[in-house]
Amino acid sequence: MGGGAERERIKRGIVYSPLFSQARFHACTARFKGYSGSIGSGKSQALCQEAIKLSYINTGRTGLIGAPTYPMLRDATLGTLLEVLERNVIPYEHNKAENVLTMVETGSKILLRAVDEFERLRGTNLAWFGVDELTYTAEEAWLRLEGRLRDPLAKGCVGSQSGRRKGTTGYTANSWRILRRPTR
């Protein structure tokens, strides 16, 4: 879907009542936006909601959700993502062998990746990304992903879950931020 005709933008309702802090996070338009909090404060839910939104905004484009290790991704973030998709009856295809989730209505792909072996992150052209538990991730992984944000047709924010990098402060180990794609 990357180089062909652009799909029509699809609107979809989502059952989601964000907490005040989540709503502020989603509304933020800063180049870097973050959401931090304690265990159970809704960080993974906010990350998954942003990922779904970005997959609809960027029809036919590719994004990435990562975590330091695949078990961390599978046991936390992926479970939340699949639960949101199923609760909202959003059609998707999950290729477990390739670790790719395809959003049926938009043709957008979400790569599901462990970022512990950051050299394996080369070669992808991403519209956005999100990384859970970035404080447990090597800085090189962040740099590889940041360098992969090169889809010229990407729209909106692109994201990553962060600790105390890039000038952020006060983040817990499970907090995250979204990068805004620079305007050209």
Backbone as JSON, one array per atom type, in Angstrom:
{
  "sequence": "MGGGAERERIKRGIVYSPLFSQARFHACTARFKGYSGSIGSGKSQALCQEAIKLSYINTGRTGLIGAPTYPMLRDATLGTLLEVLERNVIPYEHNKAENVLTMVETGSKILLRAVDEFERLRGTNLAWFGVDELTYTAEEAWLRLEGRLRDPLAKGCVGSQSGRRKGTTGYTANSWRILRRPTR",
  "N": [[0.79, -1.21, 0.0], [2.11, 1.21, 0.06], [3.01, 2.83, -2.19], [0.92, 3.15, -3.98], [-2.36, 4.29, -5.04], [-3.8, 6.69, -2.9], [-5.8, 5.83, -0.15], [-9.19, 6.58, 0.66], [-9.87, 8.65, 3.42], [-11.02, 7.22, 6.4], [-13.63, 7.43, 8.73], [-14.12, 6.47, 12.08], [-15.88, 5.4, 14.87], [-14.9, 5.13, 18.28], [-15.12, 3.33, 21.26], [-14.28, 4.82, 24.05], [-13.4, 6.32, 26.94], [-11.49, 8.63, 27.86], [-9.28, 9.28, 30.6], [-8.8, 12.37, 32.38], [-6.08, 13.14, 32.2], [-5.26, 11.51, 30.07], [-6.83, 12.53, 28.0], [-5.79, 15.12, 27.82], [-3.24, 14.45, 26.96], [-3.82, 13.25, 24.43], [-4.82, 15.47, 23.11], [-2.67, 17.14, 22.89], [-0.47, 19.06, 20.88], [2.2, 19.41, 20.64], [5.61, 19.08, 19.45], [6.95, 17.02, 20.77], [5.21, 14.94, 22.81], [4.05, 13.76, 25.93], [3.12, 11.13, 28.17], [2.94, 10.31, 31.39], [2.9, 8.25, 34.3], [1.81, 6.32, 37.14], [1.73, 2.72, 37.72], [-1.04, 1.31, 36.15], [-2.22, 3.68, 35.34], [-3.1, 4.15, 32.79], [-1.37, 4.39, 30.6], [-0.57, 2.5, 28.6], [-3.04, 2.06, 27.39], [-3.53, 4.63, 26.34], [-1.4, 4.77, 24.52], [-2.1, 2.7, 22.73], [-4.55, 3.67, 21.77], [-3.65, 5.97, 20.42], [-2.07, 4.71, 18.46], [-3.99, 3.31, 16.96], [-5.51, 5.49, 16.04], [-3.55, 6.8, 14.49], [-3.14, 4.86, 12.54], [-5.47, 5.06, 11.13], [-5.45, 7.71, 10.28], [-3.22, 7.66, 8.66], [-3.7, 6.13, 6.18], [-2.99, 3.09, 4.61], [-0.31, 3.28, 5.23], [2.69, 2.49, 7.13], [3.25, 1.74, 10.51], [4.82, 1.34, 13.75], [4.82, -0.58, 16.68], [6.65, -1.08, 19.52], [8.67, -2.78, 22.01], [11.02, -3.33, 24.69], [11.61, -6.12, 24.75], [10.27, -9.0, 23.04], [8.52, -10.64, 24.69], [7.69, -8.65, 26.57], [6.32, -6.88, 24.9], [4.29, -8.57, 23.85], [2.96, -9.43, 26.2], [1.93, -7.13, 27.4], [1.47, -4.46, 25.89], [0.55, -5.37, 23.3], [-1.57, -7.04, 24.04], [-3.34, -5.14, 25.13], [-3.8, -3.57, 22.85], [-5.08, -5.42, 21.08], [-7.34, -5.97, 22.6], [-8.67, -3.48, 22.59], [-9.19, -3.22, 19.85], [-10.89, -5.43, 19.4], [-13.02, -4.92, 21.2], [-14.12, -2.71, 19.99], [-14.93, -3.68, 17.6], [-13.24, -3.51, 15.38], [-12.01, -4.33, 12.32], [-9.25, -6.44, 11.78], [-6.19, -8.04, 10.78], [-4.04, -10.36, 12.12], [-0.91, -11.31, 11.69], [0.85, -13.59, 13.09], [3.23, -14.95, 12.66], [4.8, -13.15, 11.21], [4.66, -11.01, 12.86], [2.95, -8.78, 12.42], [0.31, -6.52, 12.27], [-2.51, -5.89, 10.42], [-4.63, -3.34, 9.54], [-7.76, -3.73, 8.44], [-9.71, -2.01, 7.28], [-8.27, 0.22, 6.47], [-5.89, -0.6, 5.34], [-3.54, -0.08, 6.55], [-0.49, -0.92, 8.19], [0.75, -2.32, 11.2], [3.71, -2.82, 12.56], [4.96, -5.13, 14.84], [7.35, -5.11, 17.14], [10.26, -6.21, 18.87], [12.72, -4.25, 20.38], [15.19, -4.72, 21.33], [17.31, -5.79, 19.87], [18.55, -3.67, 18.14], [19.73, -3.26, 15.62], [18.26, -4.72, 13.85], [16.18, -3.12, 13.2], [16.6, -1.63, 11.01], [15.9, -0.51, 7.65], [13.12, -0.2, 7.44], [10.42, 1.93, 6.43], [8.78, 4.24, 8.12], [5.66, 5.7, 9.14], [4.97, 6.39, 11.66], [5.8, 5.62, 15.09], [5.66, 3.71, 18.15], [6.94, 3.03, 21.33], [6.94, 0.93, 24.01], [7.93, 1.03, 27.43], [10.45, 2.41, 27.16], [12.58, 3.23, 28.72], [13.93, 0.98, 29.38], [15.26, 0.38, 27.14], [17.87, 0.43, 24.73], [19.58, 3.4, 23.78], [20.34, 3.47, 21.13], [18.36, 2.02, 19.81], [16.19, 3.76, 19.89], [17.28, 5.8, 18.27], [17.55, 4.44, 15.82], [14.86, 3.95, 15.21], [13.87, 6.55, 15.09], [15.27, 7.41, 12.86], [13.96, 5.93, 10.96], [11.63, 7.18, 10.44], [10.51, 8.16, 7.83], [8.58, 8.22, 5.91], [7.23, 9.88, 3.34], [4.56, 10.56, 3.02], [3.34, 10.56, 5.45], [1.14, 11.54, 8.09], [0.09, 13.64, 10.81], [0.94, 12.78, 14.18], [3.87, 11.02, 15.2], [5.1, 8.3, 17.12], [6.58, 7.48, 20.33], [7.33, 5.62, 23.2], [8.68, 6.77, 26.17], [11.43, 7.34, 28.43], [13.62, 9.22, 30.2], [14.65, 10.83, 28.06], [15.61, 13.01, 25.39], [15.03, 15.52, 26.51], [12.82, 15.23, 28.16], [11.22, 15.1, 31.36], [10.77, 13.61, 34.6], [9.52, 11.16, 34.01], [8.11, 7.94, 34.4], [9.18, 4.48, 34.37], [7.43, 3.31, 32.59], [6.35, 5.26, 31.01], [5.44, 7.31, 28.13], [6.07, 8.98, 24.98], [5.02, 10.96, 22.19], [6.2, 11.69, 19.06], [6.06, 14.52, 17.0], [5.69, 14.76, 13.58], [7.95, 16.58, 11.68], [7.04, 19.6, 10.0], [7.21, 20.28, 6.54]],
  "CA": [[0.0, 0.0, 0.0], [2.89, 2.42, 0.21], [3.19, 3.71, -3.31], [-0.25, 3.21, -4.84], [-3.33, 5.36, -4.82], [-4.13, 6.97, -1.5], [-7.15, 5.44, 0.22], [-10.02, 7.62, 1.25], [-9.81, 8.65, 4.89], [-12.17, 6.57, 6.99], [-13.95, 7.84, 10.09], [-14.58, 5.34, 12.88], [-16.13, 5.69, 16.28], [-14.2, 4.26, 19.23], [-15.62, 3.39, 22.63], [-13.12, 5.18, 24.86], [-13.62, 7.46, 27.83], [-10.16, 8.89, 28.42], [-9.08, 10.03, 31.83], [-8.44, 13.76, 32.1], [-4.68, 13.19, 31.75], [-5.18, 10.91, 28.73], [-7.43, 13.5, 27.06], [-4.79, 16.18, 27.62], [-2.19, 13.86, 26.14], [-4.3, 13.1, 23.05], [-5.04, 16.8, 22.52], [-1.41, 17.88, 22.78], [0.05, 19.18, 19.52], [3.63, 19.69, 20.7], [6.45, 18.16, 18.69], [7.09, 15.88, 21.66], [4.21, 14.95, 23.87], [4.27, 12.61, 26.78], [2.14, 10.72, 29.17], [3.61, 9.53, 32.43], [2.05, 7.94, 35.44], [2.11, 5.09, 37.86], [1.13, 1.5, 37.2], [-2.5, 1.38, 36.09], [-2.72, 5.03, 35.04], [-3.65, 4.21, 31.44], [-0.37, 4.73, 29.58], [-0.67, 1.56, 27.48], [-4.31, 2.35, 26.72], [-3.34, 5.84, 25.55], [-0.51, 4.4, 23.41], [-2.86, 1.91, 21.76], [-5.52, 4.57, 21.13], [-2.9, 6.78, 19.46], [-1.66, 3.84, 17.35], [-5.17, 3.09, 16.12], [-5.8, 6.76, 15.38], [-2.54, 7.04, 13.45], [-3.33, 3.92, 11.45], [-6.59, 5.57, 10.33], [-5.01, 8.96, 9.65], [-2.2, 7.31, 7.67], [-4.21, 4.97, 5.47], [-2.03, 2.41, 3.74], [1.06, 3.52, 5.68], [3.2, 1.54, 8.12], [3.69, 2.22, 11.81], [5.48, 0.3, 14.54], [4.73, -0.6, 18.14], [7.73, -1.9, 20.02], [8.98, -2.89, 23.44], [12.4, -3.81, 24.81], [11.67, -7.53, 24.35], [8.98, -9.46, 22.53], [7.58, -10.97, 25.77], [7.11, -7.43, 27.13], [5.35, -6.39, 23.91], [3.18, -9.53, 23.79], [2.22, -9.55, 27.46], [1.34, -5.87, 27.86], [0.93, -3.55, 24.88], [-0.22, -6.08, 22.28], [-2.83, -7.45, 24.65], [-4.2, -3.97, 25.21], [-4.19, -3.2, 21.48], [-6.06, -6.38, 20.57], [-8.58, -5.8, 23.37], [-9.33, -2.28, 22.08], [-9.7, -3.52, 18.51], [-12.01, -6.36, 19.49], [-14.12, -4.24, 21.87], [-14.71, -1.76, 19.05], [-15.23, -4.43, 16.39], [-12.41, -2.97, 14.3], [-11.45, -5.49, 11.63], [-7.79, -6.48, 11.63], [-5.57, -9.34, 10.55], [-2.82, -10.45, 12.91], [0.01, -12.33, 11.2], [1.72, -13.86, 14.23], [4.54, -15.37, 12.17], [5.53, -11.95, 10.79], [4.44, -9.97, 13.88], [2.37, -7.63, 11.74], [-1.13, -6.37, 12.38], [-3.02, -5.08, 9.31], [-5.95, -2.76, 9.75], [-8.46, -4.12, 7.23], [-10.41, -0.89, 6.65], [-7.36, 1.25, 5.94], [-4.71, -1.18, 4.72], [-2.36, 0.31, 7.33], [0.18, -2.02, 8.88], [1.44, -2.02, 12.45], [4.75, -3.78, 12.84], [5.09, -5.41, 16.27], [8.77, -5.43, 17.19], [11.16, -6.05, 20.02], [13.75, -3.3, 19.96], [16.45, -5.04, 22.03], [18.34, -5.95, 18.84], [18.19, -2.48, 17.37], [20.2, -3.31, 14.23], [17.19, -5.33, 13.06], [15.17, -2.1, 12.9], [16.96, -0.95, 9.77], [15.22, -0.88, 6.42], [11.69, 0.11, 7.39], [9.99, 3.31, 6.25], [7.66, 4.36, 9.03], [4.89, 6.93, 9.28], [4.93, 6.65, 13.09], [6.15, 4.48, 15.94], [5.44, 3.8, 19.58], [7.73, 2.04, 22.06], [6.6, 0.78, 25.42], [9.07, 0.77, 28.32], [11.66, 2.87, 26.5], [13.69, 3.39, 29.67], [14.66, -0.29, 29.38], [15.69, 0.22, 25.76], [19.11, 1.11, 24.38], [19.39, 4.65, 23.03], [20.52, 3.17, 19.71], [17.06, 1.6, 19.28], [15.44, 5.01, 19.65], [17.88, 6.49, 17.13], [17.19, 3.69, 14.61], [13.46, 4.2, 14.91], [13.75, 7.96, 14.68], [15.77, 7.46, 11.49], [13.02, 5.21, 10.08], [10.48, 8.06, 10.21], [10.83, 8.8, 6.56], [7.48, 8.08, 4.97], [6.9, 11.26, 2.96], [3.12, 10.81, 3.03], [2.85, 10.42, 6.82], [0.39, 12.67, 8.62], [-0.15, 13.62, 12.24], [2.05, 12.54, 15.09], [4.5, 9.71, 15.21], [5.26, 8.21, 18.53], [7.43, 6.58, 21.07], [7.22, 5.57, 24.66], [9.98, 7.25, 26.59], [11.84, 7.63, 29.79], [14.15, 10.57, 30.38], [15.46, 11.2, 26.91], [15.14, 14.1, 24.55], [14.57, 16.66, 27.27], [11.65, 15.0, 29.0], [11.56, 14.94, 32.77], [9.77, 13.07, 35.49], [8.81, 10.03, 33.45], [8.32, 6.64, 35.01], [9.71, 3.5, 33.43], [6.43, 2.9, 31.61], [5.73, 6.42, 30.38], [5.81, 7.4, 26.72], [5.84, 10.25, 24.3], [4.75, 10.9, 20.76], [6.92, 12.69, 18.26], [5.29, 15.11, 15.92], [6.45, 14.78, 12.34], [8.25, 17.97, 11.32], [6.4, 20.09, 8.77], [8.21, 20.54, 5.5]],
  "C": [[0.83, 1.27, 0.0], [2.87, 3.34, -0.97], [1.99, 3.9, -4.19], [-1.14, 4.39, -4.53], [-3.66, 5.48, -3.34], [-5.57, 6.56, -1.23], [-7.89, 6.64, 0.78], [-9.94, 7.52, 2.77], [-11.12, 8.14, 5.45], [-12.38, 7.11, 8.4], [-14.51, 6.62, 10.82], [-14.77, 5.8, 14.31], [-15.42, 4.67, 17.16], [-14.84, 4.44, 20.6], [-14.4, 3.6, 23.53], [-13.46, 6.42, 25.65], [-12.29, 7.77, 28.5], [-10.23, 9.61, 29.76], [-8.69, 11.46, 31.45], [-7.01, 13.85, 31.55], [-4.51, 12.56, 30.38], [-5.73, 11.87, 27.69], [-6.46, 14.64, 26.78], [-3.66, 15.68, 26.73], [-2.63, 13.78, 24.68], [-4.46, 14.45, 22.36], [-3.75, 17.58, 22.29], [-0.91, 17.89, 21.34], [1.54, 19.51, 19.5], [4.42, 18.69, 19.87], [6.7, 16.89, 19.48], [5.98, 15.98, 22.69], [4.36, 13.68, 24.67], [3.13, 12.35, 27.73], [2.88, 9.85, 30.17], [2.62, 9.29, 33.56], [2.46, 6.63, 36.07], [1.47, 3.89, 37.17], [-0.39, 1.64, 37.25], [-3.07, 2.73, 35.75], [-3.17, 5.2, 33.59], [-2.66, 4.55, 30.35], [-0.47, 3.81, 28.37], [-1.95, 1.78, 26.7], [-4.17, 3.58, 25.82], [-2.45, 5.56, 24.34], [-1.29, 3.66, 22.34], [-3.91, 2.76, 21.04], [-4.83, 5.46, 20.09], [-2.51, 5.95, 18.24], [-2.83, 3.59, 16.4], [-5.52, 4.36, 15.35], [-4.82, 7.02, 14.23], [-2.68, 6.08, 12.28], [-4.52, 4.32, 10.57], [-6.22, 6.87, 9.63], [-4.06, 8.67, 8.48], [-2.6, 6.05, 6.93], [-3.14, 4.4, 4.53], [-0.58, 2.58, 4.14], [1.44, 2.48, 6.73], [3.66, 2.27, 9.37], [4.32, 1.06, 12.56], [5.17, 0.5, 16.01], [5.81, -1.55, 18.61], [7.82, -1.89, 21.53], [10.39, -3.44, 23.53], [12.57, -5.28, 24.39], [10.3, -7.93, 23.83], [8.04, -9.9, 23.66], [6.95, -9.74, 26.42], [6.04, -6.87, 26.2], [4.1, -7.26, 23.92], [2.31, -9.47, 25.05], [1.53, -8.26, 27.9], [0.68, -5.1, 26.7], [0.08, -4.25, 23.83], [-1.56, -6.54, 22.82], [-3.82, -6.31, 24.74], [-4.7, -3.57, 23.83], [-5.27, -4.13, 20.94], [-7.4, -6.25, 21.3], [-9.36, -4.58, 22.88], [-9.94, -2.55, 20.7], [-10.94, -4.41, 18.58], [-13.23, -5.72, 20.15], [-14.85, -3.3, 20.92], [-15.06, -2.38, 17.7], [-14.51, -3.81, 15.19], [-11.75, -4.16, 13.61], [-9.93, -5.36, 11.45], [-7.37, -7.9, 11.32], [-4.26, -9.34, 11.32], [-1.99, -11.62, 12.38], [1.05, -12.55, 12.3], [3.12, -14.25, 13.78], [5.41, -14.18, 11.8], [5.47, -10.84, 11.83], [3.99, -8.66, 13.24], [0.87, -7.66, 11.92], [-1.56, -5.45, 11.24], [-4.43, -4.62, 9.64], [-6.73, -2.91, 8.44], [-9.08, -2.91, 6.52], [-9.48, 0.11, 5.99], [-6.18, 0.67, 5.16], [-3.43, -0.8, 5.44], [-1.8, -0.92, 8.04], [0.82, -1.49, 10.16], [2.43, -3.14, 12.67], [4.87, -3.92, 14.35], [6.5, -5.92, 16.5], [9.37, -5.28, 18.58], [12.28, -5.16, 19.54], [15.09, -3.58, 20.63], [17.59, -5.28, 21.05], [18.09, -4.86, 17.8], [18.68, -2.5, 15.94], [19.15, -3.93, 13.31], [16.11, -4.33, 12.68], [15.49, -1.34, 11.62], [16.05, -1.38, 8.63], [13.74, -0.56, 6.35], [11.48, 1.59, 7.13], [8.72, 3.47, 7.06], [6.98, 5.72, 8.95], [4.87, 7.37, 10.75], [5.47, 5.44, 13.82], [5.81, 4.77, 17.39], [6.24, 2.7, 20.26], [7.34, 2.07, 23.52], [7.88, 0.53, 26.2], [10.41, 1.22, 27.73], [12.84, 3.03, 27.46], [14.49, 2.1, 29.8], [15.25, -0.59, 28.01], [16.97, 1.0, 25.51], [18.81, 2.36, 23.55], [19.5, 4.42, 21.53], [19.2, 2.72, 19.06], [16.21, 2.82, 18.96], [15.97, 5.7, 18.39], [17.55, 5.77, 15.82], [15.75, 3.98, 14.22], [13.23, 5.63, 14.44], [14.21, 8.12, 13.23], [14.86, 6.78, 10.48], [11.79, 6.06, 9.78], [10.7, 8.84, 8.93], [9.77, 8.56, 5.5], [7.03, 9.48, 4.59], [5.42, 11.58, 2.99], [2.51, 10.7, 4.43], [2.18, 11.71, 7.27], [0.27, 12.53, 10.12], [1.12, 13.38, 13.03], [2.63, 11.16, 14.85], [5.01, 9.52, 16.62], [6.26, 7.24, 19.09], [7.2, 6.7, 22.54], [8.6, 5.87, 25.23], [10.19, 7.3, 28.07], [12.36, 9.05, 29.83], [15.09, 10.96, 29.27], [14.83, 12.38, 26.19], [14.49, 15.22, 25.35], [13.32, 16.45, 28.1], [12.09, 14.82, 30.44], [10.43, 14.27, 33.52], [9.01, 11.86, 34.97], [9.11, 8.76, 34.22], [8.81, 5.67, 33.95], [8.71, 3.13, 32.35], [5.76, 4.09, 30.93], [6.15, 6.5, 28.91], [5.51, 8.74, 26.13], [5.58, 10.0, 22.82], [5.55, 12.02, 20.11], [5.98, 13.26, 17.22], [6.19, 15.19, 14.7], [6.71, 16.24, 11.95], [7.52, 18.37, 10.04], [7.5, 20.46, 7.79], [7.96, 21.87, 4.84]]
}
